[in-house]
Amino acid sequence: MPDNNMIEQDHRFIKRRIRPMLGFKSFTSAASVLAGIELVNMIRKGQFTPGLHPFQQFAQLAG
C-alpha cells in the first residue's frame, strides 16, 4: 500500500486544481483555464519561449 500513498500524494496538486473546475459547462472554457494554468507553471519553470509576451504564449496554448 505505500505505493498507492505516493501516487495519491503526487495527484494531490491536480485534484486541488480540478475540483473547482467540475462546474464548467463547456469543454472549451475548461480547456482554456487549464491552458492558462499550464502556462503559469511553464513560466515559473522557465520553459517558455523567450521574446514572446506571456499573453501571446497563452494565446498559442489556448488556441
CHARMM internal coordinates of N, CA and C (Angstrom, degrees):
IC EDIT
DIST 1 N 1 CA 1.4447
DIST 1 CA 1 C 1.5249
ANGL 1 N 1 CA 1 C 113.98
DIST 1 C 2 N 1.3200
ANGL 1 CA 1 C 2 N 120.99
DIHE 1 N 1 CA 1 C 2 N -18.26
DIST 2 N 2 CA 1.4682
ANGL 1 C 2 N 2 CA 118.41
DIHE 1 CA 1 C 2 N 2 CA -179.61
DIST 2 CA 2 C 1.5221
ANGL 2 N 2 CA 2 C 112.64
DIHE 1 C 2 N 2 CA 2 C -61.56
DIST 2 C 3 N 1.3434
ANGL 2 CA 2 C 3 N 117.77
DIHE 2 N 2 CA 2 C 3 N -30.90
DIST 3 N 3 CA 1.4664
ANGL 2 C 3 N 3 CA 119.88
DIHE 2 CA 2 C 3 N 3 CA 179.26
DIST 3 CA 3 C 1.5232
ANGL 3 N 3 CA 3 C 110.87
DIHE 2 C 3 N 3 CA 3 C -63.82
DIST 3 C 4 N 1.3182
ANGL 3 CA 3 C 4 N 116.76
DIHE 3 N 3 CA 3 C 4 N -38.73
DIST 4 N 4 CA 1.4563
ANGL 3 C 4 N 4 CA 120.53
DIHE 3 CA 3 C 4 N 4 CA 179.34
DIST 4 CA 4 C 1.5282
ANGL 4 N 4 CA 4 C 110.39
DIHE 3 C 4 N 4 CA 4 C -63.12
DIST 4 C 5 N 1.3224
ANGL 4 CA 4 C 5 N 117.56
DIHE 4 N 4 CA 4 C 5 N -39.63
DIST 5 N 5 CA 1.4635
ANGL 4 C 5 N 5 CA 120.56
DIHE 4 CA 4 C 5 N 5 CA 178.63
DIST 5 CA 5 C 1.5182
ANGL 5 N 5 CA 5 C 111.08
DIHE 4 C 5 N 5 CA 5 C -63.13
DIST 5 C 6 N 1.3348
ANGL 5 CA 5 C 6 N 117.43
DIHE 5 N 5 CA 5 C 6 N -38.99
DIST 6 N 6 CA 1.4672
ANGL 5 C 6 N 6 CA 120.78
DIHE 5 CA 5 C 6 N 6 CA 178.75
DIST 6 CA 6 C 1.5242
ANGL 6 N 6 CA 6 C 110.23
DIHE 5 C 6 N 6 CA 6 C -64.40
DIST 6 C 7 N 1.3200
ANGL 6 CA 6 C 7 N 116.85
DIHE 6 N 6 CA 6 C 7 N -40.49
DIST 7 N 7 CA 1.4650
ANGL 6 C 7 N 7 CA 120.70
DIHE 6 CA 6 C 7 N 7 CA 179.61
DIST 7 CA 7 C 1.5212
ANGL 7 N 7 CA 7 C 109.80
DIHE 6 C 7 N 7 CA 7 C -66.43
DIST 7 C 8 N 1.3206
ANGL 7 CA 7 C 8 N 116.99
DIHE 7 N 7 CA 7 C 8 N -43.66
DIST 8 N 8 CA 1.4633
ANGL 7 C 8 N 8 CA 120.08
DIHE 7 CA 7 C 8 N 8 CA 178.96
DIST 8 CA 8 C 1.5242
ANGL 8 N 8 CA 8 C 110.76
DIHE 7 C 8 N 8 CA 8 C -62.88
DIST 8 C 9 N 1.3136
ANGL 8 CA 8 C 9 N 117.88
DIHE 8 N 8 CA 8 C 9 N -38.79
DIST 9 N 9 CA 1.4652
ANGL 8 C 9 N 9 CA 120.95
DIHE 8 CA 8 C 9 N 9 CA 177.36
DIST 9 CA 9 C 1.5214
ANGL 9 N 9 CA 9 C 110.32
DIHE 8 C 9 N 9 CA 9 C -62.74
DIST 9 C 10 N 1.3247
ANGL 9 CA 9 C 10 N 116.59
DIHE 9 N 9 CA 9 C 10 N -39.23
DIST 10 N 10 CA 1.4579
ANGL 9 C 10 N 10 CA 121.52
DIHE 9 CA 9 C 10 N 10 CA -179.30
DIST 10 CA 10 C 1.5238
ANGL 10 N 10 CA 10 C 111.20
DIHE 9 C 10 N 10 CA 10 C -66.57
DIST 10 C 11 N 1.3158
ANGL 10 CA 10 C 11 N 118.18
DIHE 10 N 10 CA 10 C 11 N -34.47
DIST 11 N 11 CA 1.4608
ANGL 10 C 11 N 11 CA 122.25
DIHE 10 CA 10 C 11 N 11 CA -176.90
DIST 11 CA 11 C 1.5284
ANGL 11 N 11 CA 11 C 113.28
DIHE 10 C 11 N 11 CA 11 C -88.69
DIST 11 C 12 N 1.3219
ANGL 11 CA 11 C 12 N 116.24
DIHE 11 N 11 CA 11 C 12 N -2.39
DIST 12 N 12 CA 1.4656
ANGL 11 C 12 N 12 CA 119.66
DIHE 11 CA 11 C 12 N 12 CA -177.66
DIST 12 CA 12 C 1.5252
ANGL 12 N 12 CA 12 C 111.64
DIHE 11 C 12 N 12 CA 12 C -58.75
DIST 12 C 13 N 1.3423
ANGL 12 CA 12 C 13 N 117.85
DIHE 12 N 12 CA 12 C 13 N -43.38
DIST 13 N 13 CA 1.4629
ANGL 12 C 13 N 13 CA 122.01
DIHE 12 CA 12 C 13 N 13 CA -179.93
DIST 13 CA 13 C 1.5271
ANGL 13 N 13 CA 13 C 110.64
DIHE 12 C 13 N 13 CA 13 C -63.32
DIST 13 C 14 N 1.3154
ANGL 13 CA 13 C 14 N 116.31
DIHE 13 N 13 CA 13 C 14 N -42.31
DIST 14 N 14 CA 1.4651
ANGL 13 C 14 N 14 CA 120.49
DIHE 13 CA 13 C 14 N 14 CA -179.64
DIST 14 CA 14 C 1.5247
ANGL 14 N 14 CA 14 C 110.10
DIHE 13 C 14 N 14 CA 14 C -64.49
DIST 14 C 15 N 1.3190
ANGL 14 CA 14 C 15 N 116.63
DIHE 14 N 14 CA 14 C 15 N -45.20
DIST 15 N 15 CA 1.4647
ANGL 14 C 15 N 15 CA 120.01
DIHE 14 CA 14 C 15 N 15 CA 179.74
DIST 15 CA 15 C 1.5277
ANGL 15 N 15 CA 15 C 110.95
DIHE 14 C 15 N 15 CA 15 C -60.23
DIST 15 C 16 N 1.3319
ANGL 15 CA 15 C 16 N 116.38
DIHE 15 N 15 CA 15 C 16 N -39.64
DIST 16 N 16 CA 1.4603
ANGL 15 C 16 N 16 CA 119.82
DIHE 15 CA 15 C 16 N 16 CA -179.05
DIST 16 CA 16 C 1.5194
ANGL 16 N 16 CA 16 C 111.25
DIHE 15 C 16 N 16 CA 16 C -64.91
DIST 16 C 17 N 1.3325
ANGL 16 CA 16 C 17 N 117.36
DIHE 16 N 16 CA 16 C 17 N -34.52
DIST 17 N 17 CA 1.4589
ANGL 16 C 17 N 17 CA 121.25
DIHE 16 CA 16 C 17 N 17 CA 179.80
DIST 17 CA 17 C 1.5255
ANGL 17 N 17 CA 17 C 112.27
DIHE 16 C 17 N 17 CA 17 C -77.75
DIST 17 C 18 N 1.3098
ANGL 17 CA 17 C 18 N 117.13
DIHE 17 N 17 CA 17 C 18 N -36.63
DIST 18 N 18 CA 1.4617
ANGL 17 C 18 N 18 CA 121.02
DIHE 17 CA 17 C 18 N 18 CA -173.27
DIST 18 CA 18 C 1.5276
ANGL 18 N 18 CA 18 C 112.44
DIHE 17 C 18 N 18 CA 18 C -80.10
DIST 18 C 19 N 1.3126
ANGL 18 CA 18 C 19 N 118.26
DIHE 18 N 18 CA 18 C 19 N -33.98
DIST 19 N 19 CA 1.4707
ANGL 18 C 19 N 19 CA 121.21
DIHE 18 CA 18 C 19 N 19 CA -174.80
DIST 19 CA 19 C 1.5318
ANGL 19 N 19 CA 19 C 112.91
DIHE 18 C 19 N 19 CA 19 C -52.20
DIST 19 C 20 N 1.3537
ANGL 19 CA 19 C 20 N 120.30
DIHE 19 N 19 CA 19 C 20 N -47.23
DIST 20 N 20 CA 1.4699
ANGL 19 C 20 N 20 CA 118.35
DIHE 19 CA 19 C 20 N 20 CA 178.97
DIST 20 CA 20 C 1.5270
ANGL 20 N 20 CA 20 C 113.23
DIHE 19 C 20 N 20 CA 20 C -66.89
DIST 20 C 21 N 1.3297
ANGL 20 CA 20 C 21 N 117.16
DIHE 20 N 20 CA 20 C 21 N -20.88
DIST 21 N 21 CA 1.4605
ANGL 20 C 21 N 21 CA 120.44
DIHE 20 CA 20 C 21 N 21 CA -176.49
DIST 21 CA 21 C 1.5220
ANGL 21 N 21 CA 21 C 113.05
DIHE 20 C 21 N 21 CA 21 C -84.99
DIST 21 C 22 N 1.3100
ANGL 21 CA 21 C 22 N 118.07
DIHE 21 N 21 CA 21 C 22 N -2.50
DIST 22 N 22 CA 1.4593
ANGL 21 C 22 N 22 CA 119.84
DIHE 21 CA 21 C 22 N 22 CA -179.47
DIST 22 CA 22 C 1.5214
ANGL 22 N 22 CA 22 C 111.37
DIHE 21 C 22 N 22 CA 22 C -64.24
DIST 22 C 23 N 1.3150
ANGL 22 CA 22 C 23 N 117.41
DIHE 22 N 22 CA 22 C 23 N -17.94
DIST 23 N 23 CA 1.4496
ANGL 22 C 23 N 23 CA 121.20
DIHE 22 CA 22 C 23 N 23 CA 179.71
DIST 23 CA 23 C 1.5207
ANGL 23 N 23 CA 23 C 114.38
DIHE 22 C 23 N 23 CA 23 C -84.38
DIST 23 C 24 N 1.3390
ANGL 23 CA 23 C 24 N 118.86
DIHE 23 N 23 CA 23 C 24 N -5.45
DIST 24 N 24 CA 1.4600
ANGL 23 C 24 N 24 CA 120.36
DIHE 23 CA 23 C 24 N 24 CA 179.31
DIST 24 CA 24 C 1.5197
ANGL 24 N 24 CA 24 C 109.99
DIHE 23 C 24 N 24 CA 24 C -62.32
DIST 24 C 25 N 1.3237
ANGL 24 CA 24 C 25 N 115.73
DIHE 24 N 24 CA 24 C 25 N 135.59
DIST 25 N 25 CA 1.4604
ANGL 24 C 25 N 25 CA 120.38
DIHE 24 CA 24 C 25 N 25 CA -178.88
DIST 25 CA 25 C 1.5229
ANGL 25 N 25 CA 25 C 112.39
DIHE 24 C 25 N 25 CA 25 C -94.35
DIST 25 C 26 N 1.3386
ANGL 25 CA 25 C 26 N 116.77
DIHE 25 N 25 CA 25 C 26 N -17.61
DIST 26 N 26 CA 1.4627
ANGL 25 C 26 N 26 CA 118.22
DIHE 25 CA 25 C 26 N 26 CA 179.52
DIST 26 CA 26 C 1.5244
ANGL 26 N 26 CA 26 C 109.77
DIHE 25 C 26 N 26 CA 26 C -126.81
DIST 26 C 27 N 1.3019
ANGL 26 CA 26 C 27 N 114.92
DIHE 26 N 26 CA 26 C 27 N 146.02
DIST 27 N 27 CA 1.4543
ANGL 26 C 27 N 27 CA 120.91
DIHE 26 CA 26 C 27 N 27 CA 178.85
DIST 27 CA 27 C 1.5211
ANGL 27 N 27 CA 27 C 110.80
DIHE 26 C 27 N 27 CA 27 C -65.63
DIST 27 C 28 N 1.3262
ANGL 27 CA 27 C 28 N 117.33
DIHE 27 N 27 CA 27 C 28 N -34.14
DIST 28 N 28 CA 1.4625
ANGL 27 C 28 N 28 CA 121.54
DIHE 27 CA 27 C 28 N 28 CA -177.48
DIST 28 CA 28 C 1.5225
ANGL 28 N 28 CA 28 C 111.40
DIHE 27 C 28 N 28 CA 28 C -62.19
DIST 28 C 29 N 1.3138
ANGL 28 CA 28 C 29 N 117.29
DIHE 28 N 28 CA 28 C 29 N -46.05
DIST 29 N 29 CA 1.4641
ANGL 28 C 29 N 29 CA 119.14
DIHE 28 CA 28 C 29 N 29 CA -179.21
DIST 29 CA 29 C 1.5257
ANGL 29 N 29 CA 29 C 111.12
DIHE 28 C 29 N 29 CA 29 C -67.69
DIST 29 C 30 N 1.3113
ANGL 29 CA 29 C 30 N 117.87
DIHE 29 N 29 CA 29 C 30 N -38.56
DIST 30 N 30 CA 1.4616
ANGL 29 C 30 N 30 CA 120.69
DIHE 29 CA 29 C 30 N 30 CA 177.49
DIST 30 CA 30 C 1.5235
ANGL 30 N 30 CA 30 C 110.56
DIHE 29 C 30 N 30 CA 30 C -64.87
DIST 30 C 31 N 1.3313
ANGL 30 CA 30 C 31 N 117.24
DIHE 30 N 30 CA 30 C 31 N -41.39
DIST 31 N 31 CA 1.4619
ANGL 30 C 31 N 31 CA 120.90
DIHE 30 CA 30 C 31 N 31 CA 179.50
DIST 31 CA 31 C 1.5222
ANGL 31 N 31 CA 31 C 111.03
DIHE 30 C 31 N 31 CA 31 C -64.60
DIST 31 C 32 N 1.3234
ANGL 31 CA 31 C 32 N 117.47
DIHE 31 N 31 CA 31 C 32 N -37.90
DIST 32 N 32 CA 1.4661
ANGL 31 C 32 N 32 CA 120.89
DIHE 31 CA 31 C 32 N 32 CA 179.13
DIST 32 CA 32 C 1.5216
ANGL 32 N 32 CA 32 C 111.29
DIHE 31 C 32 N 32 CA 32 C -65.41
DIST 32 C 33 N 1.3188
ANGL 32 CA 32 C 33 N 116.54
DIHE 32 N 32 CA 32 C 33 N -42.59
DIST 33 N 33 CA 1.4629
ANGL 32 C 33 N 33 CA 120.02
DIHE 32 CA 32 C 33 N 33 CA 179.39
DIST 33 CA 33 C 1.5220
ANGL 33 N 33 CA 33 C 110.18
DIHE 32 C 33 N 33 CA 33 C -65.44
DIST 33 C 34 N 1.3237
ANGL 33 CA 33 C 34 N 117.38
DIHE 33 N 33 CA 33 C 34 N -43.36
DIST 34 N 34 CA 1.4621
ANGL 33 C 34 N 34 CA 120.16
DIHE 33 CA 33 C 34 N 34 CA 178.33
DIST 34 CA 34 C 1.5229
ANGL 34 N 34 CA 34 C 111.51
DIHE 33 C 34 N 34 CA 34 C -63.57
DIST 34 C 35 N 1.3325
ANGL 34 CA 34 C 35 N 117.45
DIHE 34 N 34 CA 34 C 35 N -37.89
DIST 35 N 35 CA 1.4650
ANGL 34 C 35 N 35 CA 120.38
DIHE 34 CA 34 C 35 N 35 CA 177.26
DIST 35 CA 35 C 1.5204
ANGL 35 N 35 CA 35 C 110.21
DIHE 34 C 35 N 35 CA 35 C -62.97
DIST 35 C 36 N 1.3195
ANGL 35 CA 35 C 36 N 117.37
DIHE 35 N 35 CA 35 C 36 N -39.75
DIST 36 N 36 CA 1.4598
ANGL 35 C 36 N 36 CA 120.82
DIHE 35 CA 35 C 36 N 36 CA 177.67
DIST 36 CA 36 C 1.5164
ANGL 36 N 36 CA 36 C 112.08
DIHE 35 C 36 N 36 CA 36 C -64.74
DIST 36 C 37 N 1.3192
ANGL 36 CA 36 C 37 N 116.76
DIHE 36 N 36 CA 36 C 37 N -41.61
DIST 37 N 37 CA 1.4638
ANGL 36 C 37 N 37 CA 120.96
DIHE 36 CA 36 C 37 N 37 CA 178.14
DIST 37 CA 37 C 1.5225
ANGL 37 N 37 CA 37 C 109.90
DIHE 36 C 37 N 37 CA 37 C -63.20
DIST 37 C 38 N 1.3280
ANGL 37 CA 37 C 38 N 116.71
DIHE 37 N 37 CA 37 C 38 N -43.00
DIST 38 N 38 CA 1.4617
ANGL 37 C 38 N 38 CA 120.49
DIHE 37 CA 37 C 38 N 38 CA 178.38
DIST 38 CA 38 C 1.5236
ANGL 38 N 38 CA 38 C 111.20
DIHE 37 C 38 N 38 CA 38 C -63.13
DIST 38 C 39 N 1.3313
ANGL 38 CA 38 C 39 N 117.13
DIHE 38 N 38 CA 38 C 39 N -39.78
DIST 39 N 39 CA 1.4597
ANGL 38 C 39 N 39 CA 120.40
DIHE 38 CA 38 C 39 N 39 CA 178.54
DIST 39 CA 39 C 1.5224
ANGL 39 N 39 CA 39 C 110.58
DIHE 38 C 39 N 39 CA 39 C -61.87
DIST 39 C 40 N 1.3230
ANGL 39 CA 39 C 40 N 116.97
DIHE 39 N 39 CA 39 C 40 N -44.53
DIST 40 N 40 CA 1.4642
ANGL 39 C 40 N 40 CA 120.08
DIHE 39 CA 39 C 40 N 40 CA 178.72
DIST 40 CA 40 C 1.5240
ANGL 40 N 40 CA 40 C 110.26
DIHE 39 C 40 N 40 CA 40 C -60.15
DIST 40 C 41 N 1.3324
ANGL 40 CA 40 C 41 N 117.13
DIHE 40 N 40 CA 40 C 41 N -42.97
DIST 41 N 41 CA 1.4642
ANGL 40 C 41 N 41 CA 120.29
DIHE 40 CA 40 C 41 N 41 CA 177.77
DIST 41 CA 41 C 1.5198
ANGL 41 N 41 CA 41 C 111.41
DIHE 40 C 41 N 41 CA 41 C -63.04
DIST 41 C 42 N 1.3316
ANGL 41 CA 41 C 42 N 117.37
DIHE 41 N 41 CA 41 C 42 N -40.58
DIST 42 N 42 CA 1.4664
ANGL 41 C 42 N 42 CA 120.88
DIHE 41 CA 41 C 42 N 42 CA 179.16
DIST 42 CA 42 C 1.5262
ANGL 42 N 42 CA 42 C 110.85
DIHE 41 C 42 N 42 CA 42 C -65.51
DIST 42 C 43 N 1.3267
ANGL 42 CA 42 C 43 N 117.45
DIHE 42 N 42 CA 42 C 43 N -41.03
DIST 43 N 43 CA 1.4602
ANGL 42 C 43 N 43 CA 120.57
DIHE 42 CA 42 C 43 N 43 CA 179.44
DIST 43 CA 43 C 1.5249
ANGL 43 N 43 CA 43 C 109.80
DIHE 42 C 43 N 43 CA 43 C -64.28
DIST 43 C 44 N 1.3258
ANGL 43 CA 43 C 44 N 117.14
DIHE 43 N 43 CA 43 C 44 N -42.46
DIST 44 N 44 CA 1.4661
ANGL 43 C 44 N 44 CA 120.40
DIHE 43 CA 43 C 44 N 44 CA 178.76
DIST 44 CA 44 C 1.5225
ANGL 44 N 44 CA 44 C 111.55
DIHE 43 C 44 N 44 CA 44 C -60.94
DIST 44 C 45 N 1.3312
ANGL 44 CA 44 C 45 N 116.66
DIHE 44 N 44 CA 44 C 45 N -36.17
DIST 45 N 45 CA 1.4586
ANGL 44 C 45 N 45 CA 121.16
DIHE 44 CA 44 C 45 N 45 CA -179.18
DIST 45 CA 45 C 1.5242
ANGL 45 N 45 CA 45 C 112.54
DIHE 44 C 45 N 45 CA 45 C -85.10
DIST 45 C 46 N 1.3263
ANGL 45 CA 45 C 46 N 117.89
DIHE 45 N 45 CA 45 C 46 N -6.20
DIST 46 N 46 CA 1.4576
ANGL 45 C 46 N 46 CA 121.01
DIHE 45 CA 45 C 46 N 46 CA -178.90
DIST 46 CA 46 C 1.5144
ANGL 46 N 46 CA 46 C 112.86
DIHE 45 C 46 N 46 CA 46 C 77.62
DIST 46 C 47 N 1.3277
ANGL 46 CA 46 C 47 N 118.32
DIHE 46 N 46 CA 46 C 47 N 26.28
DIST 47 N 47 CA 1.4615
ANGL 46 C 47 N 47 CA 122.24
DIHE 46 CA 46 C 47 N 47 CA -176.90
DIST 47 CA 47 C 1.5247
ANGL 47 N 47 CA 47 C 112.03
DIHE 46 C 47 N 47 CA 47 C -103.30
DIST 47 C 48 N 1.3021
ANGL 47 CA 47 C 48 N 117.51
DIHE 47 N 47 CA 47 C 48 N 30.05
DIST 48 N 48 CA 1.4543
ANGL 47 C 48 N 48 CA 120.05
DIHE 47 CA 47 C 48 N 48 CA -178.61
DIST 48 CA 48 C 1.5204
ANGL 48 N 48 CA 48 C 110.14
DIHE 47 C 48 N 48 CA 48 C -104.95
DIST 48 C 49 N 1.3257
ANGL 48 CA 48 C 49 N 116.35
DIHE 48 N 48 CA 48 C 49 N 166.67
DIST 49 N 49 CA 1.4587
ANGL 48 C 49 N 49 CA 122.27
DIHE 48 CA 48 C 49 N 49 CA -178.76
DIST 49 CA 49 C 1.5222
ANGL 49 N 49 CA 49 C 109.49
DIHE 48 C 49 N 49 CA 49 C -79.64
DIST 49 C 50 N 1.3388
ANGL 49 CA 49 C 50 N 117.95
DIHE 49 N 49 CA 49 C 50 N 118.91
DIST 50 N 50 CA 1.4584
ANGL 49 C 50 N 50 CA 119.29
DIHE 49 CA 49 C 50 N 50 CA 179.02
DIST 50 CA 50 C 1.5307
ANGL 50 N 50 CA 50 C 110.76
DIHE 49 C 50 N 50 CA 50 C -64.72
DIST 50 C 51 N 1.3021
ANGL 50 CA 50 C 51 N 116.30
DIHE 50 N 50 CA 50 C 51 N 145.61
DIST 51 N 51 CA 1.4552
ANGL 50 C 51 N 51 CA 120.98
DIHE 50 CA 50 C 51 N 51 CA 177.74
DIST 51 CA 51 C 1.5124
ANGL 51 N 51 CA 51 C 113.92
DIHE 50 C 51 N 51 CA 51 C 93.49
DIST 51 C 52 N 1.3125
ANGL 51 CA 51 C 52 N 117.98
DIHE 51 N 51 CA 51 C 52 N -14.51
DIST 52 N 52 CA 1.4615
ANGL 51 C 52 N 52 CA 120.77
DIHE 51 CA 51 C 52 N 52 CA 177.69
DIST 52 CA 52 C 1.5234
ANGL 52 N 52 CA 52 C 109.37
DIHE 51 C 52 N 52 CA 52 C -98.88
DIST 52 C 53 N 1.3035
ANGL 52 CA 52 C 53 N 115.38
DIHE 52 N 52 CA 52 C 53 N 139.94
DIST 53 N 53 CA 1.4583
ANGL 52 C 53 N 53 CA 121.18
DIHE 52 CA 52 C 53 N 53 CA 174.94
DIST 53 CA 53 C 1.5304
ANGL 53 N 53 CA 53 C 107.84
DIHE 52 C 53 N 53 CA 53 C -67.50
DIST 53 C 54 N 1.3366
ANGL 53 CA 53 C 54 N 118.47
DIHE 53 N 53 CA 53 C 54 N 144.40
DIST 54 N 54 CA 1.4754
ANGL 53 C 54 N 54 CA 119.67
DIHE 53 CA 53 C 54 N 54 CA -179.38
DIST 54 CA 54 C 1.5258
ANGL 54 N 54 CA 54 C 114.01
DIHE 53 C 54 N 54 CA 54 C -53.25
DIST 54 C 55 N 1.3415
ANGL 54 CA 54 C 55 N 117.71
DIHE 54 N 54 CA 54 C 55 N -35.71
DIST 55 N 55 CA 1.4621
ANGL 54 C 55 N 55 CA 118.90
DIHE 54 CA 54 C 55 N 55 CA 178.65
DIST 55 CA 55 C 1.5227
ANGL 55 N 55 CA 55 C 110.99
DIHE 54 C 55 N 55 CA 55 C -66.73
DIST 55 C 56 N 1.3387
ANGL 55 CA 55 C 56 N 117.93
DIHE 55 N 55 CA 55 C 56 N -37.26
DIST 56 N 56 CA 1.4666
ANGL 55 C 56 N 56 CA 120.68
DIHE 55 CA 55 C 56 N 56 CA 178.12
DIST 56 CA 56 C 1.5252
ANGL 56 N 56 CA 56 C 110.15
DIHE 55 C 56 N 56 CA 56 C -63.19
DIST 56 C 57 N 1.3281
ANGL 56 CA 56 C 57 N 116.55
DIHE 56 N 56 CA 56 C 57 N -39.62
DIST 57 N 57 CA 1.4599
ANGL 56 C 57 N 57 CA 119.47
DIHE 56 CA 56 C 57 N 57 CA 177.86
DIST 57 CA 57 C 1.5261
ANGL 57 N 57 CA 57 C 110.36
DIHE 56 C 57 N 57 CA 57 C -65.59
DIST 57 C 58 N 1.3294
ANGL 57 CA 57 C 58 N 116.60
DIHE 57 N 57 CA 57 C 58 N -40.12
DIST 58 N 58 CA 1.4600
ANGL 57 C 58 N 58 CA 119.85
DIHE 57 CA 57 C 58 N 58 CA 177.40
DIST 58 CA 58 C 1.5237
ANGL 58 N 58 CA 58 C 110.45
DIHE 57 C 58 N 58 CA 58 C -61.67
DIST 58 C 59 N 1.3390
ANGL 58 CA 58 C 59 N 116.52
DIHE 58 N 58 CA 58 C 59 N -43.20
DIST 59 N 59 CA 1.4639
ANGL 58 C 59 N 59 CA 120.63
DIHE 58 CA 58 C 59 N 59 CA -179.45
DIST 59 CA 59 C 1.5254
ANGL 59 N 59 CA 59 C 110.83
DIHE 58 C 59 N 59 CA 59 C -62.23
DIST 59 C 60 N 1.3384
ANGL 59 CA 59 C 60 N 117.46
DIHE 59 N 59 CA 59 C 60 N -37.25
DIST 60 N 60 CA 1.4630
ANGL 59 C 60 N 60 CA 120.42
DIHE 59 CA 59 C 60 N 60 CA 177.79
DIST 60 CA 60 C 1.5238
ANGL 60 N 60 CA 60 C 110.57
DIHE 59 C 60 N 60 CA 60 C -65.09
DIST 60 C 61 N 1.3248
ANGL 60 CA 60 C 61 N 116.86
DIHE 60 N 60 CA 60 C 61 N -43.28
DIST 61 N 61 CA 1.4629
ANGL 60 C 61 N 61 CA 119.84
DIHE 60 CA 60 C 61 N 61 CA -178.97
DIST 61 CA 61 C 1.5245
ANGL 61 N 61 CA 61 C 112.05
DIHE 60 C 61 N 61 CA 61 C -70.61
DIST 61 C 62 N 1.3161
ANGL 61 CA 61 C 62 N 115.99
DIHE 61 N 61 CA 61 C 62 N -41.39
DIST 62 N 62 CA 1.4606
ANGL 61 C 62 N 62 CA 120.06
DIHE 61 CA 61 C 62 N 62 CA -175.54
DIST 62 CA 62 C 1.5204
ANGL 62 N 62 CA 62 C 111.93
DIHE 61 C 62 N 62 CA 62 C -74.67
DIST 62 C 63 N 1.3267
ANGL 62 CA 62 C 63 N 116.19
DIHE 62 N 62 CA 62 C 63 N -23.35
DIST 63 N 63 CA 1.4612
ANGL 62 C 63 N 63 CA 119.78
DIHE 62 CA 62 C 63 N 63 CA 178.20
DIST 63 CA 63 C 1.4725
ANGL 63 N 63 CA 63 C 111.03
DIHE 62 C 63 N 63 CA 63 C 75.69
END
COOR INIT
IC SEED 1 N 1 CA 1 C
IC BUILD
